[in-house]
Amino acid sequence: MGRLSDLQTALDRAMEEQGLWPADSPWVRRVAETYPRHQFAPPRLWRWTGHEYEAVDRAVDPQSWGRLLYAGPYESTVTQVTDGLPTSSLSCESVVADMLDSLLLQPSHTTLELGTATGRNARLLAAQAGPDRVVSVEYDPQLAATATANVEATGGGVEIRVGDGDLGAPAGGPYDRVISTYAVETVPWAWVEQTRPGGRIVTPWGRLGHVALKVSPDGHMARGWVQGLATFMASRSAQGLTWEELRDAQPATLESQFSLGLGPLHEDANALFGLRVIRPDIQVRTAATDDGRIAWVHDGRSSWALIEEAAHQAVAQQGGPRRLAEELSSGWDEWQRAGAPEVYDFGMTRTPEAQYLWAHDPETGPRWGHCEQTGDVLAA
């Protein structure tokens, strides 16, 4: 355990040196150091090889297991793989700290967590809110059982239920605070209904950022600002098809120049986030190559694109009914017309009928979203 303690100390020091422990919520560092990652990690972790996930067992290779667990402030640790895809993880320490800071959690606050996973985040919440103040919901019964054992071994005081996180946990509400550890496209209205007026909801949105919403005094609306970047897994029901699955199912039917180029998508987090707001169903993953850049683009349902850039020229191959490369280019133009808002310029409003994101000002700024009842799209 000494080696793991050294790795934990190194991670804590890196968090401090990079200013990632929240100054306004000193409790976050205290509880994170009290309940380190290795107390909640399963004996088998998973490492991405560039082609697939391979198992790393603590009993076989304890050094690699520990390095995966404490890879750095911005590195998550995959703890479960199902059918070749990651389905649970220990979130990276910097995002755990940032989201807990955004929650504004105080002692005695009743708290609902969606997505228990290993149980560590529930343990951190309970350490601040107090015993028997946290309810956590996990979709996977096996994960819930493991999380329950982890939480009991570190002090108990958390109620863990098996269920669909999108439905919340109405029997225990209303709650002062609600936090999700998986990404949603649309914040479930059940979460708003189960939060007290004036209460706070923190959740990853769109797999790229997380928002903090305050419920209005009448309970008919939740609104708030994007708090930062955060890459989280989506709920299992919302993961959709992978790029590879779509490429295999839909042969390339078009090759064209991509006039935008991959620089903005690969290098500018603000641009990438803005495109996610404006074209929310398009997923983009980029990487550098020996002679340029590459982007994998898909919608999770029917269409894909592969954009390769070399010598300052980008070419897109596309398959399926949609032309995603052109949609990205038009989304870029729309983002520019809106004043090229940065991550922290965006906010979200959720009502019973609609969800929309806005830039700069919730009343007068441009907005993008949809109406759940009619399906109408809201655009800037």
N, C-alpha and C positions, 0 to 999 in steps of 0.2 A: 504493500500500500504506500510505502514511502515514495516510490517512483510516481505513482498517480498524484500524490500530494505535491510533488515537485512540478508536475505538469499543470495542476490546478493553480499553483502559485504563479507560474509563468503566464497563464491566461489572465489571472487577476491583475498582474502587473501590466500586461499589454493593454487591458481595458483601461487601466488608470493612465498609462502613458499617452493613450490616444484620446483621452477625455470622454470615454464612453460610459462611465458610471454616472448616472444622472445626479447632478448637484442638488436638484430640488427634491429628490426622493432618496435620501441616504439609506433608507431601509432596504432598498433594492440590492445594493452591494452587500449589506450585512446578511441578508437571508440567502443570497446566491452563494456567498462564501461558506455559510453555515451548512447548506445542503448542496454539495458539489455534484457535478454531472455524473461522476462514476457511481454514486449511490443509487442512481436510477437507470443506469445503462444495462441492457440485457447482455448475456455472455456472447452473443453473436451480433456483430455490427456488419455494415455493408460498405464496400468501397467501389467507386466508379472507375472503371479501367479505361474509359474512353469509348468502349463498345458495349459493356454490360456491367451489372453489379455483381461483385464477387464477395463471398462471405469472408469475414475476418473473425476468427474465434479467439476469445481471450485465453482459453486453455492451450491453444496451439501456438499463438503468436501474441503474447501479452504486450509487447512493445508496440507493434502496429495497432493493436486494439486501443491502447492508451493514446497514441498519436492521433488516431481518428477522432477520439472523444474530445481531445483538447487541441484541435488543429489550429485554432485561432479565433479571434473575436467575431469574424465574419463567416465562419464555417459551421454549418449544421452537421449533424451526425445521423445518418440513416440507420434506423433501428429495426425496420421491417421492409421486406420486399415481397410483393405478391404478383405473380405472373410477370416477373421481370421489371416491375415498376415499383418505385418507392411509395410506401403507403403510411409510414409513420417515421418520426425522427425526433431527436433532441434538437430544438431550434438553436441557431447560433446565439451566443451569449449577448452580443451587442443588441440584437433585436429583442430578445427576452427582456433586457434591461429597458430598452426604449418603450416597449409596449406597456410594461408595468408602470413606468413613469407616466405614460399617457393616461393610464387608468385613474390616476389621482385617488388611489385606494387609501382609506383611513381605517384604523382599528374599529372593529364592530360592524363595518360595512358587510351586509349580506351580498354574496358574490356568486354569480353563475359563470362557470367556465364551460365552453363547448369544445370538445376534443381533448380528452384526458391524456392520451398517448402513454408516456411512461409514468406520469403522475408528478413529475418534478414541478411543473408550473403550478399545479394545484397546491403542492406543498409550500411553494413560495407565497402564493396568495394567502393560504391559511396562516402562515407565520406572521403576516401583517394584519390580516382581518381578525384573526383569533379562531379558537376551536369552534367547530360546528357552525361556522359562518359561510362555508364554501360548499356549493354543490357543483359537481363536475359530471358531464355527460360524455360517454364514449360509445361510438357505433360498434366497435369490434369487441365481442365478449371476452376474447382471450386477452386483448390489450387491457380491458377494464379489470380483469382479474389480476394481471401482473401489476398494474398501477395501484390497485387496492393494497396488494402486499407491500409495494414500495412505500406507500404513504403510511401504512400501519407501522412499518419498520422504522419510520422516521418521526413518529409522534402521533399519527392518526388525526382525528378531528375534521376529516373531509368525507362527505357523502358522495360516492361515485356510483352513477347509474348507467345502465346500458340503454341506449336509445339513439334516436336521430337528433343530432345536434341542431338541425334547422328548426326543429319543433320546440327547442328550449326545454325547460322543466317547470311547467306551470304550477305543479303542486307545491313547489317551494317558494314561489314568488309572492309579491313582486320583489325584485332585487335592487340594491343600490348600485351595483356594478355588474356589467356583463362583458365578458372577454372571450373571443374566439381564437383558437390556435390553428384554424384552417381558413383558407381564403374563400371568400364568397364573391359572386358577381353581383347579386342582389341581396342586401341585408334582409333576412327574414323578418317580416312584420311581427312575428311571434316574439322576437327578441325585444322589440320596442314595447309591445304590450306587457311584457314581463319585467320591464324596468320601471322603477318609480319615476314620477315626474321630477325632473331635475337630476335624474341619475345619468350614468355615463356608460356608453357602449364603445368598446375598442375592438376592432377586427381588421384583419388583412383584407384588402379589396384588390381584385384583379391580378393577384399573384405578384404585384410589383410594389404596392405601398400599403400602409395601414392608416385607418381613419379613426378619429375619436368623435363620437356623436353625443350630444346632450339632448335628453328628452325634454320636450317643452312642458310647461306647467300643466297644460290640459291633456298631455299624453298623446296628442294627435300628430306629432311630428318629432323627428330627431334630426339634428343638424350639427355639423362640425367640420373641422379642417383636416386635411391630410397631415399626418404627423411625421411621416418619413418613409423611406424605402424599406420594404420587407418582403422577401420571397418566401411564400408559404405554399404547401400543397393545398390543392382544392379538396373539397369533400369528395368521397368516392363516387357519388352519384353524378358529380359534375366534371369528372376528369376528361371525358370524351376520348376520341381516338388520338393516337400519337401521330406525329409527322410521318414516321416510317410506315405506319399502317395505312395512312391516306395515300402516300406515295405508291405503295404496293397495289392499292386498290384502284387508283386513278392514274393512268399513264400520262406522261407529259404531252400536252397538245399545243403548247405555245412556247416560243422562245423570243424574247424581246429585250431591248435595252432598258435598263433601270436608271432613269435620268437622275433620281435623287442621290444615288450613291449610298454606300453603306457607312460612311463616316458618322452621320448623325445617329444612326441606329446603334452603332458599336461603341461610340465614345461619349455620347451626351445622354445621361440618365434623365435629364429634364425632357428632352425630345422624346425619348422612348416612353416615358410615363405619359406625356401629353398624347402620343399616338394611341396609347392604351385607353385613355379616356375617350378619345374621339372615335376610335375604331375598336370598341371593347371586346369584340369576339375574335380578334386577330392576335395570335400568339407569335412572338418573335424571339428567336434565340440566335445570337451571333458569336463568332469566334474569329481570331486572327489566323491567317495561314502564312505559309512561307513567303508568298508573294502578294498578299493582299488581305481580303476579308471574305467571310462567307456568312450567309444568314439562312436559317431554316424558318419558314413562315407557314402557318396553317390555322384553320378555324376550328379544329377539333371535330368537324362533322363531314365535310364534303370536299374541301379544296386545300391545296398546298402550293408552295412556291419554294424554289431554291435559287438564291441570288448569290452569285459569285463575282467578286470584284478583284481585278488585277490591272496594274498599269493605269489606274485611275479610270477604268471602264468597268461597268457592272452590267451583267447579263442575267436575266431572270428566266428560269424554266418554270412552267406552271402546269398544274393538273387540276381537274375538277371544274365545276360550272363557274366558279368565281375567278376573278382576276385580282388576286390579293396584292400583287406588286403595284398595280395601278391604284388600288384602294389605299395602300400605304402612302403613295405619292400625293393623292388628293387629301388624305388626312394630314400630311405634313403642311400642305398649303393652308388648310383650315386652321391648324395650330398657329401658323405664322400670322394669319389674319386676326386671330384672337390675342395677339401681342406676345406670342411665344411664352406663355406662363410656365413658371418653374413648378417643381413638385409642391412646394409650400404655398403656392398661389391657389391651389385647388382645394375645394371643399365638397361636401356631399349633403344633400337633403333627402330624407326618407319620409314619405307620407303613406297612408294606407293604400293609395292608388298608384303611386309613382316613386321612382328613385331617379335622381339626376345629380350629376356632378357639375360644378360651376367653377369659374375662375374669377379671382379678385374680390368679388362681392356676391353674396347669395341672392340679392334682389336685382341688381342691375348688370351683373357680369354675364358673359356667354355661358350657356349651359348645354349639357349633353346627357341624355338618359332615355327612359322609356316609361310609358304608362302601362301598368300591369293589366288593367281591365280591358283596354282597347288594343294594346300592342303598339300604339303610336310611338314613333321615335321623336325625341326632343333633340333639336340641333341648335347650334349657335345661331 
